[in-house]
C-alpha cells in the first residue's frame, strides 16, 4: 500500500486516527499536525483531504510514496507504449 505523509496547520490529537484511515497523528509544532501511514488507494487520499477541509485544517505539504511497481511511466515511455499498441484505446 502507498505511504503518505501530510503536514497541516491545525491541531489534532491521536484520537482522530480512526477518522483518518488509521493514520498516525502527531503534533509536531505549535499549531501544526503530522499525519502518516499507509493508505489503501487514491480514493482514500482524497477522502483524507476532504476530511481535513471539513475540519478547517490547512494543508502545508503532502508526500505519497507509491508501492514498488505502482510508479507511473515517464511521458516518453507512455508515448512509446501507445505507439506500439496502435494509439489510445
Phi and psi restraints in degrees (range 20) as a CNS / XPLOR table:
assign (resid 1 and name C) (resid 2 and name N)
       (resid 2 and name CA) (resid 2 and name C) 1.0 -63.5 20.0 2
assign (resid 2 and name N) (resid 2 and name CA)
       (resid 2 and name C) (resid 3 and name N) 1.0 148.6 20.0 2
assign (resid 2 and name C) (resid 3 and name N)
       (resid 3 and name CA) (resid 3 and name C) 1.0 -99.2 20.0 2
assign (resid 3 and name N) (resid 3 and name CA)
       (resid 3 and name C) (resid 4 and name N) 1.0 141.3 20.0 2
assign (resid 3 and name C) (resid 4 and name N)
       (resid 4 and name CA) (resid 4 and name C) 1.0 -130.4 20.0 2
assign (resid 4 and name N) (resid 4 and name CA)
       (resid 4 and name C) (resid 5 and name N) 1.0 144.1 20.0 2
assign (resid 4 and name C) (resid 5 and name N)
       (resid 5 and name CA) (resid 5 and name C) 1.0 -132.7 20.0 2
assign (resid 5 and name N) (resid 5 and name CA)
       (resid 5 and name C) (resid 6 and name N) 1.0 122.8 20.0 2
assign (resid 5 and name C) (resid 6 and name N)
       (resid 6 and name CA) (resid 6 and name C) 1.0 -124.2 20.0 2
assign (resid 6 and name N) (resid 6 and name CA)
       (resid 6 and name C) (resid 7 and name N) 1.0 137.1 20.0 2
assign (resid 6 and name C) (resid 7 and name N)
       (resid 7 and name CA) (resid 7 and name C) 1.0 -118.1 20.0 2
assign (resid 7 and name N) (resid 7 and name CA)
       (resid 7 and name C) (resid 8 and name N) 1.0 132.4 20.0 2
assign (resid 7 and name C) (resid 8 and name N)
       (resid 8 and name CA) (resid 8 and name C) 1.0 -139.3 20.0 2
assign (resid 8 and name N) (resid 8 and name CA)
       (resid 8 and name C) (resid 9 and name N) 1.0 156.7 20.0 2
assign (resid 8 and name C) (resid 9 and name N)
       (resid 9 and name CA) (resid 9 and name C) 1.0 -89.5 20.0 2
assign (resid 9 and name N) (resid 9 and name CA)
       (resid 9 and name C) (resid 10 and name N) 1.0 123.4 20.0 2
assign (resid 9 and name C) (resid 10 and name N)
       (resid 10 and name CA) (resid 10 and name C) 1.0 139.6 20.0 2
assign (resid 10 and name N) (resid 10 and name CA)
       (resid 10 and name C) (resid 11 and name N) 1.0 165.6 20.0 2
assign (resid 10 and name C) (resid 11 and name N)
       (resid 11 and name CA) (resid 11 and name C) 1.0 -116.5 20.0 2
assign (resid 11 and name N) (resid 11 and name CA)
       (resid 11 and name C) (resid 12 and name N) 1.0 125.4 20.0 2
assign (resid 11 and name C) (resid 12 and name N)
       (resid 12 and name CA) (resid 12 and name C) 1.0 -132.2 20.0 2
assign (resid 12 and name N) (resid 12 and name CA)
       (resid 12 and name C) (resid 13 and name N) 1.0 153.3 20.0 2
assign (resid 12 and name C) (resid 13 and name N)
       (resid 13 and name CA) (resid 13 and name C) 1.0 -116.6 20.0 2
assign (resid 13 and name N) (resid 13 and name CA)
       (resid 13 and name C) (resid 14 and name N) 1.0 176.5 20.0 2
assign (resid 13 and name C) (resid 14 and name N)
       (resid 14 and name CA) (resid 14 and name C) 1.0 -60.5 20.0 2
assign (resid 14 and name N) (resid 14 and name CA)
       (resid 14 and name C) (resid 15 and name N) 1.0 -20.2 20.0 2
assign (resid 14 and name C) (resid 15 and name N)
       (resid 15 and name CA) (resid 15 and name C) 1.0 -65.5 20.0 2
assign (resid 15 and name N) (resid 15 and name CA)
       (resid 15 and name C) (resid 16 and name N) 1.0 -15.4 20.0 2
assign (resid 15 and name C) (resid 16 and name N)
       (resid 16 and name CA) (resid 16 and name C) 1.0 -84.9 20.0 2
assign (resid 16 and name N) (resid 16 and name CA)
       (resid 16 and name C) (resid 17 and name N) 1.0 -2.4 20.0 2
assign (resid 16 and name C) (resid 17 and name N)
       (resid 17 and name CA) (resid 17 and name C) 1.0 -53.3 20.0 2
assign (resid 17 and name N) (resid 17 and name CA)
       (resid 17 and name C) (resid 18 and name N) 1.0 -45.0 20.0 2
assign (resid 17 and name C) (resid 18 and name N)
       (resid 18 and name CA) (resid 18 and name C) 1.0 -61.7 20.0 2
assign (resid 18 and name N) (resid 18 and name CA)
       (resid 18 and name C) (resid 19 and name N) 1.0 -34.0 20.0 2
assign (resid 18 and name C) (resid 19 and name N)
       (resid 19 and name CA) (resid 19 and name C) 1.0 -68.9 20.0 2
assign (resid 19 and name N) (resid 19 and name CA)
       (resid 19 and name C) (resid 20 and name N) 1.0 -23.5 20.0 2
assign (resid 19 and name C) (resid 20 and name N)
       (resid 20 and name CA) (resid 20 and name C) 1.0 -111.8 20.0 2
assign (resid 20 and name N) (resid 20 and name CA)
       (resid 20 and name C) (resid 21 and name N) 1.0 51.0 20.0 2
assign (resid 20 and name C) (resid 21 and name N)
       (resid 21 and name CA) (resid 21 and name C) 1.0 57.0 20.0 2
assign (resid 21 and name N) (resid 21 and name CA)
       (resid 21 and name C) (resid 22 and name N) 1.0 25.7 20.0 2
assign (resid 21 and name C) (resid 22 and name N)
       (resid 22 and name CA) (resid 22 and name C) 1.0 78.5 20.0 2
assign (resid 22 and name N) (resid 22 and name CA)
       (resid 22 and name C) (resid 23 and name N) 1.0 13.3 20.0 2
assign (resid 22 and name C) (resid 23 and name N)
       (resid 23 and name CA) (resid 23 and name C) 1.0 -64.3 20.0 2
assign (resid 23 and name N) (resid 23 and name CA)
       (resid 23 and name C) (resid 24 and name N) 1.0 152.6 20.0 2
assign (resid 23 and name C) (resid 24 and name N)
       (resid 24 and name CA) (resid 24 and name C) 1.0 -78.0 20.0 2
assign (resid 24 and name N) (resid 24 and name CA)
       (resid 24 and name C) (resid 25 and name N) 1.0 130.9 20.0 2
assign (resid 24 and name C) (resid 25 and name N)
       (resid 25 and name CA) (resid 25 and name C) 1.0 -118.1 20.0 2
assign (resid 25 and name N) (resid 25 and name CA)
       (resid 25 and name C) (resid 26 and name N) 1.0 127.9 20.0 2
assign (resid 25 and name C) (resid 26 and name N)
       (resid 26 and name CA) (resid 26 and name C) 1.0 -136.1 20.0 2
assign (resid 26 and name N) (resid 26 and name CA)
       (resid 26 and name C) (resid 27 and name N) 1.0 139.7 20.0 2
assign (resid 26 and name C) (resid 27 and name N)
       (resid 27 and name CA) (resid 27 and name C) 1.0 -81.4 20.0 2
assign (resid 27 and name N) (resid 27 and name CA)
       (resid 27 and name C) (resid 28 and name N) 1.0 121.5 20.0 2
assign (resid 27 and name C) (resid 28 and name N)
       (resid 28 and name CA) (resid 28 and name C) 1.0 -105.3 20.0 2
assign (resid 28 and name N) (resid 28 and name CA)
       (resid 28 and name C) (resid 29 and name N) 1.0 -22.4 20.0 2
assign (resid 28 and name C) (resid 29 and name N)
       (resid 29 and name CA) (resid 29 and name C) 1.0 -160.8 20.0 2
assign (resid 29 and name N) (resid 29 and name CA)
       (resid 29 and name C) (resid 30 and name N) 1.0 170.8 20.0 2
assign (resid 29 and name C) (resid 30 and name N)
       (resid 30 and name CA) (resid 30 and name C) 1.0 -56.6 20.0 2
assign (resid 30 and name N) (resid 30 and name CA)
       (resid 30 and name C) (resid 31 and name N) 1.0 115.9 20.0 2
assign (resid 30 and name C) (resid 31 and name N)
       (resid 31 and name CA) (resid 31 and name C) 1.0 78.3 20.0 2
assign (resid 31 and name N) (resid 31 and name CA)
       (resid 31 and name C) (resid 32 and name N) 1.0 9.5 20.0 2
assign (resid 31 and name C) (resid 32 and name N)
       (resid 32 and name CA) (resid 32 and name C) 1.0 -126.1 20.0 2
assign (resid 32 and name N) (resid 32 and name CA)
       (resid 32 and name C) (resid 33 and name N) 1.0 147.6 20.0 2
assign (resid 32 and name C) (resid 33 and name N)
       (resid 33 and name CA) (resid 33 and name C) 1.0 -132.4 20.0 2
assign (resid 33 and name N) (resid 33 and name CA)
       (resid 33 and name C) (resid 34 and name N) 1.0 146.3 20.0 2
assign (resid 33 and name C) (resid 34 and name N)
       (resid 34 and name CA) (resid 34 and name C) 1.0 -115.0 20.0 2
assign (resid 34 and name N) (resid 34 and name CA)
       (resid 34 and name C) (resid 35 and name N) 1.0 133.6 20.0 2
assign (resid 34 and name C) (resid 35 and name N)
       (resid 35 and name CA) (resid 35 and name C) 1.0 -120.2 20.0 2
assign (resid 35 and name N) (resid 35 and name CA)
       (resid 35 and name C) (resid 36 and name N) 1.0 133.4 20.0 2
assign (resid 35 and name C) (resid 36 and name N)
       (resid 36 and name CA) (resid 36 and name C) 1.0 -151.3 20.0 2
assign (resid 36 and name N) (resid 36 and name CA)
       (resid 36 and name C) (resid 37 and name N) 1.0 155.1 20.0 2
assign (resid 36 and name C) (resid 37 and name N)
       (resid 37 and name CA) (resid 37 and name C) 1.0 146.0 20.0 2
assign (resid 37 and name N) (resid 37 and name CA)
       (resid 37 and name C) (resid 38 and name N) 1.0 -163.5 20.0 2
assign (resid 37 and name C) (resid 38 and name N)
       (resid 38 and name CA) (resid 38 and name C) 1.0 -93.4 20.0 2
assign (resid 38 and name N) (resid 38 and name CA)
       (resid 38 and name C) (resid 39 and name N) 1.0 145.4 20.0 2
assign (resid 38 and name C) (resid 39 and name N)
       (resid 39 and name CA) (resid 39 and name C) 1.0 -125.7 20.0 2
assign (resid 39 and name N) (resid 39 and name CA)
       (resid 39 and name C) (resid 40 and name N) 1.0 145.2 20.0 2
assign (resid 39 and name C) (resid 40 and name N)
       (resid 40 and name CA) (resid 40 and name C) 1.0 -70.9 20.0 2
assign (resid 40 and name N) (resid 40 and name CA)
       (resid 40 and name C) (resid 41 and name N) 1.0 -31.8 20.0 2
assign (resid 40 and name C) (resid 41 and name N)
       (resid 41 and name CA) (resid 41 and name C) 1.0 -168.7 20.0 2
assign (resid 41 and name N) (resid 41 and name CA)
       (resid 41 and name C) (resid 42 and name N) 1.0 -179.3 20.0 2
assign (resid 41 and name C) (resid 42 and name N)
       (resid 42 and name CA) (resid 42 and name C) 1.0 -63.9 20.0 2
assign (resid 42 and name N) (resid 42 and name CA)
       (resid 42 and name C) (resid 43 and name N) 1.0 -33.9 20.0 2
assign (resid 42 and name C) (resid 43 and name N)
       (resid 43 and name CA) (resid 43 and name C) 1.0 -60.4 20.0 2
assign (resid 43 and name N) (resid 43 and name CA)
       (resid 43 and name C) (resid 44 and name N) 1.0 -37.7 20.0 2
assign (resid 43 and name C) (resid 44 and name N)
       (resid 44 and name CA) (resid 44 and name C) 1.0 -65.2 20.0 2
assign (resid 44 and name N) (resid 44 and name CA)
       (resid 44 and name C) (resid 45 and name N) 1.0 -38.6 20.0 2
assign (resid 44 and name C) (resid 45 and name N)
       (resid 45 and name CA) (resid 45 and name C) 1.0 -61.2 20.0 2
assign (resid 45 and name N) (resid 45 and name CA)
       (resid 45 and name C) (resid 46 and name N) 1.0 -46.9 20.0 2
assign (resid 45 and name C) (resid 46 and name N)
       (resid 46 and name CA) (resid 46 and name C) 1.0 -64.7 20.0 2
assign (resid 46 and name N) (resid 46 and name CA)
       (resid 46 and name C) (resid 47 and name N) 1.0 -34.3 20.0 2
assign (resid 46 and name C) (resid 47 and name N)
       (resid 47 and name CA) (resid 47 and name C) 1.0 -63.9 20.0 2
assign (resid 47 and name N) (resid 47 and name CA)
       (resid 47 and name C) (resid 48 and name N) 1.0 -39.4 20.0 2
assign (resid 47 and name C) (resid 48 and name N)
       (resid 48 and name CA) (resid 48 and name C) 1.0 -64.3 20.0 2
assign (resid 48 and name N) (resid 48 and name CA)
       (resid 48 and name C) (resid 49 and name N) 1.0 -44.9 20.0 2
assign (resid 48 and name C) (resid 49 and name N)
       (resid 49 and name CA) (resid 49 and name C) 1.0 -61.8 20.0 2
assign (resid 49 and name N) (resid 49 and name CA)
       (resid 49 and name C) (resid 50 and name N) 1.0 -39.7 20.0 2
assign (resid 49 and name C) (resid 50 and name N)
       (resid 50 and name CA) (resid 50 and name C) 1.0 -62.4 20.0 2
assign (resid 50 and name N) (resid 50 and name CA)
       (resid 50 and name C) (resid 51 and name N) 1.0 -44.1 20.0 2
assign (resid 50 and name C) (resid 51 and name N)
       (resid 51 and name CA) (resid 51 and name C) 1.0 -63.1 20.0 2
assign (resid 51 and name N) (resid 51 and name CA)
       (resid 51 and name C) (resid 52 and name N) 1.0 -42.6 20.0 2
assign (resid 51 and name C) (resid 52 and name N)
       (resid 52 and name CA) (resid 52 and name C) 1.0 -58.9 20.0 2
assign (resid 52 and name N) (resid 52 and name CA)
       (resid 52 and name C) (resid 53 and name N) 1.0 -44.1 20.0 2
assign (resid 52 and name C) (resid 53 and name N)
       (resid 53 and name CA) (resid 53 and name C) 1.0 -62.3 20.0 2
assign (resid 53 and name N) (resid 53 and name CA)
       (resid 53 and name C) (resid 54 and name N) 1.0 -44.1 20.0 2
assign (resid 53 and name C) (resid 54 and name N)
       (resid 54 and name CA) (resid 54 and name C) 1.0 -60.7 20.0 2
assign (resid 54 and name N) (resid 54 and name CA)
       (resid 54 and name C) (resid 55 and name N) 1.0 -32.3 20.0 2
assign (resid 54 and name C) (resid 55 and name N)
       (resid 55 and name CA) (resid 55 and name C) 1.0 -88.5 20.0 2
assign (resid 55 and name N) (resid 55 and name CA)
       (resid 55 and name C) (resid 56 and name N) 1.0 -1.6 20.0 2
assign (resid 55 and name C) (resid 56 and name N)
       (resid 56 and name CA) (resid 56 and name C) 1.0 76.9 20.0 2
assign (resid 56 and name N) (resid 56 and name CA)
       (resid 56 and name C) (resid 57 and name N) 1.0 21.6 20.0 2
assign (resid 56 and name C) (resid 57 and name N)
       (resid 57 and name CA) (resid 57 and name C) 1.0 -82.3 20.0 2
assign (resid 57 and name N) (resid 57 and name CA)
       (resid 57 and name C) (resid 58 and name N) 1.0 143.8 20.0 2
assign (resid 57 and name C) (resid 58 and name N)
       (resid 58 and name CA) (resid 58 and name C) 1.0 -102.7 20.0 2
assign (resid 58 and name N) (resid 58 and name CA)
       (resid 58 and name C) (resid 59 and name N) 1.0 122.8 20.0 2
assign (resid 58 and name C) (resid 59 and name N)
       (resid 59 and name CA) (resid 59 and name C) 1.0 -69.0 20.0 2
assign (resid 59 and name N) (resid 59 and name CA)
       (resid 59 and name C) (resid 60 and name N) 1.0 126.9 20.0 2
assign (resid 59 and name C) (resid 60 and name N)
       (resid 60 and name CA) (resid 60 and name C) 1.0 -99.8 20.0 2
assign (resid 60 and name N) (resid 60 and name CA)
       (resid 60 and name C) (resid 61 and name N) 1.0 -47.4 20.0 2
assign (resid 60 and name C) (resid 61 and name N)
       (resid 61 and name CA) (resid 61 and name C) 1.0 -157.1 20.0 2
assign (resid 61 and name N) (resid 61 and name CA)
       (resid 61 and name C) (resid 62 and name N) 1.0 157.6 20.0 2
assign (resid 61 and name C) (resid 62 and name N)
       (resid 62 and name CA) (resid 62 and name C) 1.0 -148.5 20.0 2
assign (resid 62 and name N) (resid 62 and name CA)
       (resid 62 and name C) (resid 63 and name N) 1.0 137.2 20.0 2
assign (resid 62 and name C) (resid 63 and name N)
       (resid 63 and name CA) (resid 63 and name C) 1.0 -135.1 20.0 2
assign (resid 63 and name N) (resid 63 and name CA)
       (resid 63 and name C) (resid 64 and name N) 1.0 125.8 20.0 2
assign (resid 63 and name C) (resid 64 and name N)
       (resid 64 and name CA) (resid 64 and name C) 1.0 -116.0 20.0 2
assign (resid 64 and name N) (resid 64 and name CA)
       (resid 64 and name C) (resid 65 and name N) 1.0 124.1 20.0 2
assign (resid 64 and name C) (resid 65 and name N)
       (resid 65 and name CA) (resid 65 and name C) 1.0 -102.8 20.0 2
assign (resid 65 and name N) (resid 65 and name CA)
       (resid 65 and name C) (resid 66 and name N) 1.0 111.3 20.0 2
assign (resid 65 and name C) (resid 66 and name N)
       (resid 66 and name CA) (resid 66 and name C) 1.0 -68.1 20.0 2
assign (resid 66 and name N) (resid 66 and name CA)
       (resid 66 and name C) (resid 67 and name N) 1.0 156.6 20.0 2
assign (resid 66 and name C) (resid 67 and name N)
       (resid 67 and name CA) (resid 67 and name C) 1.0 -69.4 20.0 2
assign (resid 67 and name N) (resid 67 and name CA)
       (resid 67 and name C) (resid 68 and name N) 1.0 143.0 20.0 2
assign (resid 67 and name C) (resid 68 and name N)
       (resid 68 and name CA) (resid 68 and name C) 1.0 -52.3 20.0 2
assign (resid 68 and name N) (resid 68 and name CA)
       (resid 68 and name C) (resid 69 and name N) 1.0 130.9 20.0 2
assign (resid 68 and name C) (resid 69 and name N)
       (resid 69 and name CA) (resid 69 and name C) 1.0 97.7 20.0 2
assign (resid 69 and name N) (resid 69 and name CA)
       (resid 69 and name C) (resid 70 and name N) 1.0 -15.2 20.0 2
assign (resid 69 and name C) (resid 70 and name N)
       (resid 70 and name CA) (resid 70 and name C) 1.0 -92.3 20.0 2
assign (resid 70 and name N) (resid 70 and name CA)
       (resid 70 and name C) (resid 71 and name N) 1.0 -1.1 20.0 2
assign (resid 70 and name C) (resid 71 and name N)
       (resid 71 and name CA) (resid 71 and name C) 1.0 -62.9 20.0 2
assign (resid 71 and name N) (resid 71 and name CA)
       (resid 71 and name C) (resid 72 and name N) 1.0 142.6 20.0 2
assign (resid 71 and name C) (resid 72 and name N)
       (resid 72 and name CA) (resid 72 and name C) 1.0 -76.7 20.0 2
assign (resid 72 and name N) (resid 72 and name CA)
       (resid 72 and name C) (resid 73 and name N) 1.0 146.9 20.0 2
assign (resid 72 and name C) (resid 73 and name N)
       (resid 73 and name CA) (resid 73 and name C) 1.0 -71.1 20.0 2
assign (resid 73 and name N) (resid 73 and name CA)
       (resid 73 and name C) (resid 74 and name N) 1.0 155.6 20.0 2
assign (resid 73 and name C) (resid 74 and name N)
       (resid 74 and name CA) (resid 74 and name C) 1.0 -65.1 20.0 2
assign (resid 74 and name N) (resid 74 and name CA)
       (resid 74 and name C) (resid 75 and name N) 1.0 157.9 20.0 2
assign (resid 74 and name C) (resid 75 and name N)
       (resid 75 and name CA) (resid 75 and name C) 1.0 -54.5 20.0 2
assign (resid 75 and name N) (resid 75 and name CA)
       (resid 75 and name C) (resid 76 and name N) 1.0 -40.0 20.0 2
assign (resid 75 and name C) (resid 76 and name N)
       (resid 76 and name CA) (resid 76 and name C) 1.0 -65.4 20.0 2
assign (resid 76 and name N) (resid 76 and name CA)
       (resid 76 and name C) (resid 77 and name N) 1.0 -42.7 20.0 2
assign (resid 76 and name C) (resid 77 and name N)
       (resid 77 and name CA) (resid 77 and name C) 1.0 -65.4 20.0 2
assign (resid 77 and name N) (resid 77 and name CA)
       (resid 77 and name C) (resid 78 and name N) 1.0 -36.9 20.0 2
assign (resid 77 and name C) (resid 78 and name N)
       (resid 78 and name CA) (resid 78 and name C) 1.0 -64.9 20.0 2
assign (resid 78 and name N) (resid 78 and name CA)
       (resid 78 and name C) (resid 79 and name N) 1.0 -44.1 20.0 2
assign (resid 78 and name C) (resid 79 and name N)
       (resid 79 and name CA) (resid 79 and name C) 1.0 -62.3 20.0 2
assign (resid 79 and name N) (resid 79 and name CA)
       (resid 79 and name C) (resid 80 and name N) 1.0 -42.2 20.0 2
assign (resid 79 and name C) (resid 80 and name N)
       (resid 80 and name CA) (resid 80 and name C) 1.0 -63.3 20.0 2
assign (resid 80 and name N) (resid 80 and name CA)
       (resid 80 and name C) (resid 81 and name N) 1.0 -42.2 20.0 2
assign (resid 80 and name C) (resid 81 and name N)
       (resid 81 and name CA) (resid 81 and name C) 1.0 -62.5 20.0 2
assign (resid 81 and name N) (resid 81 and name CA)
       (resid 81 and name C) (resid 82 and name N) 1.0 -43.8 20.0 2
assign (resid 81 and name C) (resid 82 and name N)
       (resid 82 and name CA) (resid 82 and name C) 1.0 -63.4 20.0 2
assign (resid 82 and name N) (resid 82 and name CA)
       (resid 82 and name C) (resid 83 and name N) 1.0 -40.2 20.0 2
assign (resid 82 and name C) (resid 83 and name N)
       (resid 83 and name CA) (resid 83 and name C) 1.0 -64.2 20.0 2
assign (resid 83 and name N) (resid 83 and name CA)
       (resid 83 and name C) (resid 84 and name N) 1.0 -40.1 20.0 2
assign (resid 83 and name C) (resid 84 and name N)
       (resid 84 and name CA) (resid 84 and name C) 1.0 -75.7 20.0 2
assign (resid 84 and name N) (resid 84 and name CA)
       (resid 84 and name C) (resid 85 and name N) 1.0 -19.9 20.0 2
assign (resid 84 and name C) (resid 85 and name N)
       (resid 85 and name CA) (resid 85 and name C) 1.0 -97.1 20.0 2
assign (resid 85 and name N) (resid 85 and name CA)
       (resid 85 and name C) (resid 86 and name N) 1.0 3.8 20.0 2
assign (resid 85 and name C) (resid 86 and name N)
       (resid 86 and name CA) (resid 86 and name C) 1.0 84.8 20.0 2
assign (resid 86 and name N) (resid 86 and name CA)
       (resid 86 and name C) (resid 87 and name N) 1.0 29.5 20.0 2
assign (resid 86 and name C) (resid 87 and name N)
       (resid 87 and name CA) (resid 87 and name C) 1.0 93.2 20.0 2
assign (resid 87 and name N) (resid 87 and name CA)
       (resid 87 and name C) (resid 88 and name N) 1.0 -163.5 20.0 2
assign (resid 87 and name C) (resid 88 and name N)
       (resid 88 and name CA) (resid 88 and name C) 1.0 -72.8 20.0 2
assign (resid 88 and name N) (resid 88 and name CA)
       (resid 88 and name C) (resid 89 and name N) 1.0 151.7 20.0 2
